[in-house]
Amino acid sequence: MGEGSNVMVPLLDINESSGASEELLQREPVPWGVLAQLTAWEAGNLWRISWASILITLFSFMLSLVTQMFVGHLGELELAGASITNIGIQGLAYGIMIGMASAVQTVCGQAYGARRYTAMGVVCQRALVLQLATAIPIAFLYWYAGPFLRLIGQEADVAVAGQLYARGLLPQLLAFALFCPMQRFLQAQNIVNPVAYITLVVLIFHSLASWLAVFVLGSGLLGAALTLSFSWWVLVVLTWGYIVCSPACKETWTGLSLLAFRGLWGYAKLAFASAIMLALEIWYVQGFVLLTGFLPNSEIALDSLSICINYWNWDFQIMLGLSYAASIRVGNELGAGHPKVARFSVIVVVMASIAFSVFVMLLVIILRYPLSTLYTSSTTVIEAVISLMPLLAFSIFLNGIQPILSGVAIGSGWQAIVAYVNVGAYYLIGLPIGCILGYKTSLGAAGIWWGLIVGVSVQTIALIVLTARTNWDKEVVKAMQRLQQTGVIPVNDIIA
């Protein structure tokens, strides 16, 4: 157990230790009073992680949003080029990068629970190597974005503008590839508040820099993209500086090591499975937005669907932050050998997220008219948006379950299984149904969205069944085996 001798106190051992909670949950039955105390304890753990994780996802999402807002002042063509690049190019890259980085959540989260602190820095370095290596071929898609955009049906002038914007985002791609593993490395050890503060500072800086680039210097579309790239590199440098210099990381980051290249294949298999799992989810939504552009009266359909997807995206960012907290908690407890606490954490986070989603769903239904008028003054588009609001409300309800269970899957290391589920639910069921309802019936954009809902519903049901049937004692054993396969725990030092 070599690394467990000089251990730091886990940040979540506050009111009750995880070990004590594991013992309490082993009672049959657990007294209601004890259950209430444990629920409050676990909810506090989740809140301490999730509030900052939610802010991180929102602030980083807003970096691109701020750029798009400034680009909108350059003209309709520039905005169209930037928008389609964000969906068609960045969406592809982000799916892969975020997916691969989720493997850091799995391995580092479980390593932190197992008190293998030094190994966490090595795992982070492996992730950085793999992410950069993967970003290089993706960079060719950015550079030759024009032909790709033409391939998916964009006009020539929009494709040219999109390619210019994409080339300006090439440095941002590399920065994003580095930031994702570093953020997950810090989250795995429950360090989330500093990253939230750093991201907020960068967001403020980026807003000012974008204003300067677009309105003062007149640098145009390319300048706006390069400004976004520069801001992401500021975020990377500040986060890296925190990892290297902060006392909070002194046991998990001990410097660069050639050990990062040992056990690389074991980690790479999990990383690529993670990439497939999350990329399929992200591409699924992006693909439906693109499909709307081929509908009759596509301008109204695309405008209305884009407005609704924008609201859905804000809710999804919040749920994504909560899913990170679920992933961290489950991974930490499995690594620590606490199966009952891991299972209990899943129950608490799912109930909390469902309660929040029901609240937001009701809010959307009640405020459907004012929400429809925030983005447009066109009566036709407003009516189209209002007609889609019930579908938006139901999608928000699904957001309260699906991303959370995906986070549980990441914390547990089920990425390969969920990747198969995603292929079947999204691309063999949801996508064909959406195409049939959208193009072969009078439903139009609503039909396409129904396909999206069916796919997400099938995936959610599959995740519920998978989670409900899980033997958490066996998951602890699998976690130890996974740490061995990725080189975190030596072969002769497996925790029984």
NUMIDO-462956 format. One record per residue (C-alpha): x, y, z; residue in three letters. Coordinates in nm, 3 decimals, padded with zeros to 5 digits. Example, Ala and Ser with C-alpha at 12.3 -4.5 7.8 and 13.67 -1.06 7.14 Angstrom:
! residues 2
NODE       xx       yy       zz    r
NODE   01.230  -00.450   00.780  ala
NODE   01.367  -00.106   00.714  ser
This chain:
! residues 496
NODE       xx       yy       zz    r
NODE   00.000   00.000   00.000  met
NODE   00.309   00.218  -00.022  gly
NODE   00.135   00.541  -00.111  glu
NODE  -00.113   00.519   00.170  gly
NODE   00.139   00.592   00.445  ser
NODE   00.148   00.970   00.411  asn
NODE  -00.210   01.037   00.324  val
NODE  -00.397   01.362   00.323  met
NODE  -00.744   01.378   00.471  val
NODE  -01.002   01.337   00.193  pro
NODE  -01.193   01.658   00.141  leu
NODE  -01.529   01.488   00.183  leu
NODE  -01.466   01.342   00.531  asp
NODE  -01.651   01.627   00.703  ile
NODE  -01.959   01.538   00.907  asn
NODE  -01.934   01.160   00.874  glu
NODE  -01.652   00.960   00.725  ser
NODE  -01.730   00.741   00.426  ser
NODE  -01.614   00.440   00.626  gly
NODE  -01.858   00.513   00.908  ala
NODE  -02.137   00.570   00.655  ser
NODE  -02.059   00.234   00.494  glu
NODE  -02.102   00.063   00.831  glu
NODE  -02.432   00.241   00.897  leu
NODE  -02.569   00.141   00.558  leu
NODE  -02.490  -00.224   00.630  gln
NODE  -02.762  -00.231   00.896  arg
NODE  -03.076  -00.423   00.800  glu
NODE  -03.294  -00.223   00.791  pro
NODE  -03.133   00.120   00.818  val
NODE  -03.330   00.328   01.075  pro
NODE  -03.519   00.621   00.922  trp
NODE  -03.338   00.873   01.141  gly
NODE  -02.998   00.739   01.033  val
NODE  -03.113   00.733   00.670  leu
NODE  -03.217   01.100   00.692  ala
NODE  -02.877   01.197   00.838  gln
NODE  -02.692   01.003   00.570  leu
NODE  -02.906   01.165   00.300  thr
NODE  -02.820   01.510   00.431  ala
NODE  -02.451   01.414   00.452  trp
NODE  -02.445   01.282   00.094  glu
NODE  -02.645   01.577  -00.039  ala
NODE  -02.388   01.807   00.121  gly
NODE  -02.104   01.615  -00.045  asn
NODE  -02.273   01.638  -00.382  leu
NODE  -02.350   02.008  -00.343  trp
NODE  -01.991   02.093  -00.246  arg
NODE  -01.872   01.936  -00.571  ile
NODE  -02.161   02.010  -00.804  ser
NODE  -02.213   02.385  -00.754  trp
NODE  -01.863   02.467  -00.878  ala
NODE  -01.877   02.195  -01.146  ser
NODE  -02.198   02.350  -01.278  ile
NODE  -02.037   02.694  -01.290  leu
NODE  -01.732   02.553  -01.472  ile
NODE  -01.949   02.395  -01.743  thr
NODE  -02.161   02.711  -01.776  leu
NODE  -01.864   02.951  -01.788  phe
NODE  -01.670   02.742  -02.039  ser
NODE  -01.986   02.706  -02.251  phe
NODE  -02.030   03.084  -02.238  met
NODE  -01.683   03.144  -02.384  leu
NODE  -01.803   03.026  -02.725  ser
NODE  -02.140   03.192  -02.672  leu
NODE  -01.978   03.531  -02.609  val
NODE  -01.773   03.495  -02.928  thr
NODE  -02.083   03.404  -03.127  gln
NODE  -02.264   03.712  -02.990  met
NODE  -01.983   03.941  -03.107  phe
NODE  -01.964   03.764  -03.443  val
NODE  -02.335   03.835  -03.487  gly
NODE  -02.251   04.206  -03.505  his
NODE  -02.023   04.143  -03.803  leu
NODE  -02.307   04.033  -04.030  gly
NODE  -02.547   03.749  -04.112  glu
NODE  -02.293   03.562  -04.324  leu
NODE  -02.028   03.566  -04.050  glu
NODE  -02.283   03.452  -03.790  leu
NODE  -02.403   03.170  -04.015  ala
NODE  -02.045   03.054  -04.076  gly
NODE  -01.958   03.061  -03.706  ala
NODE  -02.283   02.889  -03.606  ser
NODE  -02.251   02.600  -03.847  ile
NODE  -01.885   02.558  -03.750  thr
NODE  -01.982   02.538  -03.384  asn
NODE  -02.234   02.265  -03.465  ile
NODE  -02.068   02.076  -03.748  gly
NODE  -01.696   02.106  -03.662  ile
NODE  -01.658   02.194  -03.296  gln
NODE  -01.939   01.958  -03.201  gly
NODE  -01.746   01.667  -03.351  leu
NODE  -01.420   01.764  -03.183  ala
NODE  -01.575   01.842  -02.845  tyr
NODE  -01.751   01.506  -02.836  gly
NODE  -01.423   01.323  -02.879  ile
NODE  -01.219   01.541  -02.642  met
NODE  -01.477   01.546  -02.361  ile
NODE  -01.536   01.173  -02.405  gly
NODE  -01.169   01.081  -02.381  met
NODE  -01.119   01.305  -02.079  ala
NODE  -01.398   01.126  -01.892  ser
NODE  -01.160   00.830  -01.855  ala
NODE  -00.960   01.055  -01.619  val
NODE  -01.274   01.085  -01.404  gln
NODE  -01.299   00.707  -01.387  thr
NODE  -00.938   00.617  -01.312  val
NODE  -00.837   00.921  -01.105  cys
NODE  -01.167   00.918  -00.915  gly
NODE  -01.116   00.555  -00.815  gln
NODE  -00.744   00.609  -00.751  ala
NODE  -00.827   00.898  -00.516  tyr
NODE  -01.067   00.678  -00.324  gly
NODE  -00.798   00.409  -00.303  ala
NODE  -00.549   00.676  -00.181  arg
NODE  -00.317   00.619  -00.477  arg
NODE  -00.241   00.989  -00.497  tyr
NODE   00.092   00.986  -00.681  thr
NODE  -00.050   00.766  -00.957  ala
NODE  -00.316   01.025  -01.033  met
NODE  -00.059   01.266  -01.177  gly
NODE   00.076   00.990  -01.401  val
NODE  -00.275   00.912  -01.526  val
NODE  -00.331   01.282  -01.602  cys
NODE  -00.010   01.289  -01.805  gln
NODE  -00.122   00.982  -02.001  arg
NODE  -00.444   01.160  -02.079  ala
NODE  -00.261   01.474  -02.195  leu
NODE  -00.046   01.267  -02.432  val
NODE  -00.346   01.084  -02.578  leu
NODE  -00.560   01.396  -02.610  gln
NODE  -00.290   01.586  -02.797  leu
NODE  -00.221   01.290  -03.025  ala
NODE  -00.592   01.268  -03.105  thr
NODE  -00.629   01.645  -03.159  ala
NODE  -00.368   01.646  -03.437  ile
NODE  -00.573   01.449  -03.695  pro
NODE  -00.887   01.638  -03.591  ile
NODE  -00.699   01.960  -03.674  ala
NODE  -00.711   01.864  -04.043  phe
NODE  -01.091   01.878  -04.024  leu
NODE  -01.064   02.233  -03.890  tyr
NODE  -00.821   02.339  -04.163  trp
NODE  -01.031   02.187  -04.442  tyr
NODE  -01.366   02.274  -04.288  ala
NODE  -01.498   02.430  -04.610  gly
NODE  -01.531   02.107  -04.812  pro
NODE  -01.684   01.932  -04.510  phe
NODE  -01.945   02.206  -04.465  leu
NODE  -02.027   02.189  -04.836  arg
NODE  -02.067   01.812  -04.797  leu
NODE  -02.337   01.857  -04.533  ile
NODE  -02.532   02.094  -04.755  gly
NODE  -02.408   02.445  -04.670  gln
NODE  -02.396   02.726  -04.925  glu
NODE  -02.054   02.811  -05.071  ala
NODE  -02.025   03.152  -04.904  asp
NODE  -02.129   03.009  -04.563  val
NODE  -01.874   02.729  -04.603  ala
NODE  -01.597   02.980  -04.679  val
NODE  -01.685   03.185  -04.370  ala
NODE  -01.707   02.868  -04.162  gly
NODE  -01.364   02.753  -04.278  gln
NODE  -01.206   03.088  -04.189  leu
NODE  -01.363   03.071  -03.843  tyr
NODE  -01.257   02.707  -03.794  ala
NODE  -00.895   02.783  -03.885  arg
NODE  -00.893   03.055  -03.621  gly
NODE  -01.009   02.795  -03.368  leu
NODE  -00.722   02.554  -03.433  leu
NODE  -00.523   02.676  -03.128  pro
NODE  -00.841   02.648  -02.922  gln
NODE  -00.874   02.281  -03.019  leu
NODE  -00.530   02.207  -02.873  leu
NODE  -00.606   02.411  -02.561  ala
NODE  -00.935   02.227  -02.511  phe
NODE  -00.755   01.894  -02.551  ala
NODE  -00.525   01.990  -02.261  leu
NODE  -00.783   02.156  -02.037  phe
NODE  -01.029   01.864  -02.025  cys
NODE  -00.791   01.613  -01.857  pro
NODE  -00.657   01.877  -01.617  met
NODE  -01.008   01.975  -01.510  gln
NODE  -01.107   01.608  -01.455  arg
NODE  -00.782   01.546  -01.266  phe
NODE  -00.870   01.824  -01.022  leu
NODE  -01.235   01.724  -00.999  gln
NODE  -01.141   01.366  -00.915  ala
NODE  -00.975   01.491  -00.596  gln
NODE  -01.270   01.722  -00.522  asn
NODE  -01.084   02.040  -00.619  ile
NODE  -01.352   02.233  -00.804  val
NODE  -01.384   02.581  -00.650  asn
NODE  -01.047   02.713  -00.778  pro
NODE  -01.124   02.600  -01.135  val
NODE  -01.462   02.778  -01.117  ala
NODE  -01.292   03.102  -01.009  tyr
NODE  -01.029   03.065  -01.283  ile
NODE  -01.295   03.003  -01.548  thr
NODE  -01.493   03.308  -01.434  leu
NODE  -01.183   03.529  -01.457  val
NODE  -01.113   03.398  -01.809  val
NODE  -01.476   03.457  -01.912  leu
NODE  -01.455   03.822  -01.802  ile
NODE  -01.119   03.860  -01.976  phe
NODE  -01.256   03.700  -02.292  his
NODE  -01.558   03.931  -02.302  ser
NODE  -01.333   04.237  -02.287  leu
NODE  -01.082   04.093  -02.536  ala
NODE  -01.360   04.007  -02.782  ser
NODE  -01.502   04.358  -02.760  trp
NODE  -01.156   04.498  -02.826  leu
NODE  -01.089   04.263  -03.119  ala
NODE  -01.424   04.309  -03.293  val
NODE  -01.526   04.668  -03.222  phe
NODE  -01.197   04.850  -03.161  val
NODE  -00.939   04.668  -03.375  leu
NODE  -01.190   04.553  -03.639  gly
NODE  -01.022   04.215  -03.672  ser
NODE  -01.332   04.051  -03.817  gly
NODE  -01.433   03.686  -03.809  leu
NODE  -01.078   03.548  -03.792  leu
NODE  -00.988   03.787  -03.511  gly
NODE  -01.292   03.680  -03.309  ala
NODE  -01.193   03.314  -03.347  ala
NODE  -00.830   03.379  -03.256  leu
NODE  -00.943   03.575  -02.950  thr
NODE  -01.143   03.272  -02.834  leu
NODE  -00.839   03.052  -02.892  ser
NODE  -00.617   03.288  -02.691  phe
NODE  -00.866   03.294  -02.402  ser
NODE  -00.870   02.914  -02.389  trp
NODE  -00.490   02.911  -02.371  trp
NODE  -00.509   03.159  -02.080  val
NODE  -00.745   02.912  -01.911  leu
NODE  -00.502   02.625  -01.973  val
NODE  -00.200   02.817  -01.840  val
NODE  -00.382   02.927  -01.524  leu
NODE  -00.514   02.576  -01.457  thr
NODE  -00.172   02.423  -01.518  trp
NODE  -00.017   02.680  -01.288  gly
NODE  -00.261   02.584  -01.015  tyr
NODE  -00.182   02.212  -01.052  ile
NODE   00.195   02.268  -01.040  val
NODE   00.205   02.533  -00.767  cys
NODE  -00.089   02.465  -00.536  ser
NODE  -00.026   02.279  -00.208  pro
NODE  -00.359   02.101  -00.266  ala
NODE  -00.195   01.901  -00.548  cys
NODE   00.141   01.834  -00.384  lys
NODE   00.063   01.463  -00.332  glu
NODE  -00.119   01.403  -00.661  thr
NODE   00.118   01.596  -00.888  trp
NODE   00.484   01.513  -00.830  thr
NODE   00.616   01.630  -01.168  gly
NODE   00.648   01.494  -01.519  leu
NODE   00.727   01.124  -01.541  ser
NODE   00.812   00.866  -01.806  leu
NODE   00.572   00.635  -01.622  leu
NODE   00.301   00.811  -01.824  ala
NODE   00.404   00.591  -02.118  phe
NODE   00.373   00.269  -01.916  arg
NODE   00.029   00.112  -01.903  gly
NODE  -00.070   00.351  -02.180  leu
NODE  -00.263   00.091  -02.377  trp
NODE  -00.477  -00.014  -02.079  gly
NODE  -00.573   00.348  -02.022  tyr
NODE  -00.615   00.416  -02.396  ala
NODE  -00.877   00.142  -02.430  lys
NODE  -01.088   00.305  -02.158  leu
NODE  -01.030   00.652  -02.306  ala
NODE  -01.140   00.552  -02.655  phe
NODE  -01.447   00.372  -02.517  ala
NODE  -01.525   00.691  -02.325  ser
NODE  -01.483   00.897  -02.641  ala
NODE  -01.725   00.677  -02.831  ile
NODE  -01.979   00.686  -02.547  met
NODE  -01.995   01.063  -02.501  leu
NODE  -01.926   01.160  -02.863  ala
NODE  -02.228   00.958  -02.976  leu
NODE  -02.442   01.149  -02.725  glu
NODE  -02.318   01.493  -02.829  ile
NODE  -02.326   01.419  -03.203  trp
NODE  -02.681   01.286  -03.171  tyr
NODE  -02.822   01.624  -03.067  val
NODE  -02.602   01.816  -03.311  gln
NODE  -02.711   01.584  -03.592  gly
NODE  -03.080   01.653  -03.532  phe
NODE  -03.020   02.027  -03.554  val
NODE  -02.842   01.976  -03.888  leu
NODE  -03.126   01.754  -04.016  leu
NODE  -03.373   02.035  -03.949  thr
NODE  -03.195   02.245  -04.212  gly
NODE  -03.320   02.007  -04.485  phe
NODE  -03.689   02.044  -04.396  leu
NODE  -03.933   02.247  -04.612  pro
NODE  -03.951   02.603  -04.476  asn
NODE  -03.625   02.513  -04.307  ser
NODE  -03.555   02.869  -04.195  glu
NODE  -03.852   02.876  -03.956  ile
NODE  -03.797   02.515  -03.850  ala
NODE  -03.428   02.573  -03.785  leu
NODE  -03.488   02.901  -03.599  asp
NODE  -03.754   02.751  -03.371  ser
NODE  -03.560   02.432  -03.302  leu
NODE  -03.237   02.625  -03.241  ser
NODE  -03.410   02.847  -02.982  ile
NODE  -03.549   02.544  -02.799  cys
NODE  -03.219   02.355  -02.819  ile
NODE  -03.048   02.662  -02.673  asn
NODE  -03.274   02.647  -02.364  tyr
NODE  -03.223   02.270  -02.349  trp
NODE  -02.847   02.326  -02.366  asn
NODE  -02.849   02.559  -02.065  trp
NODE  -03.033   02.297  -01.861  asp
NODE  -02.801   02.028  -01.992  phe
NODE  -02.493   02.223  -01.879  gln
NODE  -02.635   02.232  -01.526  ile
NODE  -02.709   01.859  -01.533  met
NODE  -02.364   01.795  -01.676  leu
NODE  -02.209   01.964  -01.374  gly
NODE  -02.423   01.749  -01.146  leu
NODE  -02.323   01.438  -01.342  ser
NODE  -01.957   01.524  -01.279  tyr
NODE  -02.035   01.528  -00.906  ala
NODE  -02.208   01.189  -00.936  ala
NODE  -01.912   01.047  -01.126  ser
NODE  -01.664   01.174  -00.867  ile
NODE  -01.863   01.046  -00.570  arg
NODE  -01.920   00.701  -00.719  val
NODE  -01.558   00.671  -00.836  gly
NODE  -01.416   00.783  -00.500  asn
NODE  -01.632   00.539  -00.302  glu
NODE  -01.565   00.243  -00.531  leu
NODE  -01.192   00.311  -00.507  gly
NODE  -01.221   00.334  -00.129  ala
NODE  -01.402  -00.002  -00.118  gly
NODE  -01.740   00.137  -00.006  his
NODE  -02.003  -00.025  -00.232  pro
NODE  -02.305   00.071  -00.021  lys
NODE  -02.206   00.438  -00.004  val
NODE  -02.153   00.435  -00.382  ala
NODE  -02.503   00.293  -00.436  arg
NODE  -02.652   00.538  -00.186  phe
NODE  -02.481   00.828  -00.364  ser
NODE  -02.646   00.722  -00.691  val
NODE  -02.991   00.723  -00.529  ile
NODE  -02.944   01.066  -00.370  val
NODE  -02.811   01.238  -00.682  val
NODE  -03.081   01.091  -00.909  val
NODE  -03.360   01.200  -00.674  met
NODE  -03.212   01.550  -00.644  ala
NODE  -03.171   01.590  -01.020  ser
NODE  -03.524   01.465  -01.093  ile
NODE  -03.669   01.713  -00.842  ala
NODE  -03.477   01.999  -01.005  phe
NODE  -03.578   01.891  -01.357  ser
NODE  -03.947   01.871  -01.264  val
NODE  -03.923   02.227  -01.131  phe
NODE  -03.756   02.355  -01.451  val
NODE  -04.002   02.158  -01.666  met
NODE  -04.299   02.325  -01.498  leu
NODE  -04.126   02.663  -01.530  leu
NODE  -04.084   02.614  -01.905  val
NODE  -04.451   02.522  -01.949  ile
NODE  -04.571   02.820  -01.746  ile
NODE  -04.334   03.071  -01.912  leu
NODE  -04.350   02.928  -02.264  arg
NODE  -04.467   03.255  -02.425  tyr
NODE  -04.212   03.498  -02.269  pro
NODE  -03.936   03.242  -02.329  leu
NODE  -04.038   03.226  -02.696  ser
NODE  -04.009   03.602  -02.740  thr
NODE  -03.660   03.645  -02.590  leu
NODE  -03.479   03.542  -02.910  tyr
NODE  -03.712   03.666  -03.183  thr
NODE  -03.989   03.910  -03.265  ser
NODE  -04.122   03.706  -03.559  ser
NODE  -04.480   03.592  -03.490  thr
NODE  -04.434   03.282  -03.707  thr
NODE  -04.119   03.173  -03.525  val
NODE  -04.275   03.248  -03.184  ile
NODE  -04.572   03.024  -03.268  glu
NODE  -04.336   02.750  -03.386  ala
NODE  -04.132   02.776  -03.064  val
NODE  -04.446   02.760  -02.847  ile
NODE  -04.557   02.445  -03.032  ser
NODE  -04.222   02.282  -02.946  leu
NODE  -04.228   02.383  -02.577  met
NODE  -04.402   02.061  -02.455  pro
NODE  -04.123   01.861  -02.621  leu
NODE  -03.864   02.088  -02.461  leu
NODE  -04.027   02.035  -02.121  ala
NODE  -04.018   01.656  -02.158  phe
NODE  -03.657   01.668  -02.277  ser
NODE  -03.566   01.870  -01.968  ile
NODE  -03.727   01.600  -01.753  phe
NODE  -03.510   01.338  -01.926  leu
NODE  -03.210   01.562  -01.855  asn
NODE  -03.275   01.494  -01.488  gly
NODE  -03.200   01.124  -01.535  ile
NODE  -02.992   01.050  -01.845  gln
NODE  -02.682   01.270  -01.788  pro
NODE  -02.672   01.172  -01.420  ile
NODE  -02.675   00.800  -01.495  leu
NODE  -02.411   00.863  -01.764  ser
NODE  -02.201   01.024  -01.490  gly
NODE  -02.255   00.716  -01.273  val
NODE  -02.148   00.500  -01.567  ala
NODE  -01.828   00.704  -01.605  ile
NODE  -01.749   00.683  -01.234  gly
NODE  -01.804   00.308  -01.248  ser
NODE  -01.609   00.251  -01.570  gly
NODE  -01.901   00.124  -01.782  trp
NODE  -01.810   00.332  -02.088  gln
NODE  -01.778   00.039  -02.329  ala
NODE  -02.121  -00.101  -02.235  ile
NODE  -02.290   00.238  -02.260  val
NODE  -02.126   00.299  -02.600  ala
NODE  -02.313  -00.004  -02.737  tyr
NODE  -02.634   00.119  -02.573  val
NODE  -02.588   00.460  -02.735  asn
NODE  -02.539   00.313  -03.082  val
NODE  -02.861   00.113  -03.053  gly
NODE  -03.075   00.376  -02.879  ala
NODE  -02.961   00.680  -03.074  tyr
NODE  -02.864   00.567  -03.421  tyr
NODE  -03.064   00.248  -03.476  leu
NODE  -03.386   00.366  -03.307  ile
NODE  -03.401   00.742  -03.242  gly
NODE  -03.243   00.874  -03.563  leu
NODE  -03.452   00.666  -03.808  pro
NODE  -03.772   00.753  -03.618  ile
NODE  -03.680   01.123  -03.626  gly
NODE  -03.614   01.113  -04.001  cys
NODE  -03.942   00.932  -04.073  ile
NODE  -04.152   01.164  -03.854  leu
NODE  -03.971   01.475  -03.975  gly
NODE  -03.962   01.409  -04.349  tyr
NODE  -04.250   01.167  -04.413  lys
NODE  -04.518   01.329  -04.198  thr
NODE  -04.646   01.681  -04.141  ser
NODE  -04.475   01.705  -03.800  leu
NODE  -04.159   01.864  -03.941  gly
NODE  -03.925   01.990  -03.666  ala
NODE  -04.149   01.837  -03.398  ala
NODE  -04.114   01.498  -03.567  gly
NODE  -03.737   01.525  -03.567  ile
NODE  -03.744   01.617  -03.199  trp
NODE  -03.971   01.321  -03.123  trp
NODE  -03.701   01.099  -03.269  gly
NODE  -03.447   01.260  -03.037  leu
NODE  -03.677   01.202  -02.738  ile
NODE  -03.737   00.838  -02.829  val
NODE  -03.363   00.772  -02.856  gly
NODE  -03.285   00.941  -02.525  val
NODE  -03.577   00.760  -02.357  ser
NODE  -03.453   00.420  -02.475  val
NODE  -03.102   00.501  -02.355  gln
NODE  -03.235   00.625  -02.019  thr
NODE  -03.438   00.308  -01.964  ile
NODE  -03.132   00.097  -02.049  ala
NODE  -02.918   00.295  -01.800  leu
NODE  -03.184   00.260  -01.530  ile
NODE  -03.193  -00.117  -01.579  val
NODE  -02.812  -00.136  -01.586  leu
NODE  -02.779   00.069  -01.266  thr
NODE  -03.061  -00.113  -01.082  ala
NODE  -02.910  -00.455  -01.160  arg
NODE  -02.558  -00.354  -01.057  thr
NODE  -02.381  -00.558  -00.790  asn
NODE  -02.184  -00.282  -00.620  trp
NODE  -01.964  -00.527  -00.428  asp
NODE  -01.844  -00.664  -00.761  lys
NODE  -01.793  -00.309  -00.889  glu
NODE  -01.541  -00.252  -00.609  val
NODE  -01.346  -00.556  -00.727  val
NODE  -01.367  -00.434  -01.089  lys
NODE  -01.242  -00.092  -00.981  ala
NODE  -00.932  -00.250  -00.826  met
NODE  -00.875  -00.455  -01.141  gln
NODE  -00.912  -00.141  -01.354  arg
NODE  -00.654   00.042  -01.142  leu
NODE  -00.419  -00.252  -01.197  gln
NODE  -00.476  -00.257  -01.574  gln
NODE  -00.404   00.115  -01.601  thr
NODE  -00.089   00.085  -01.390  gly
NODE  -00.225   00.268  -01.085  val
NODE  -00.193  -00.037  -00.857  ile
NODE   00.093  -00.286  -00.908  pro
NODE  -00.007  -00.643  -00.991  val
NODE   00.118  -00.771  -00.655  asn
NODE  -00.060  -00.502  -00.456  asp
NODE  -00.429  -00.553  -00.531  ile
NODE  -00.664  -00.457  -00.252  ile
NODE  -00.863  -00.764  -00.152  ala
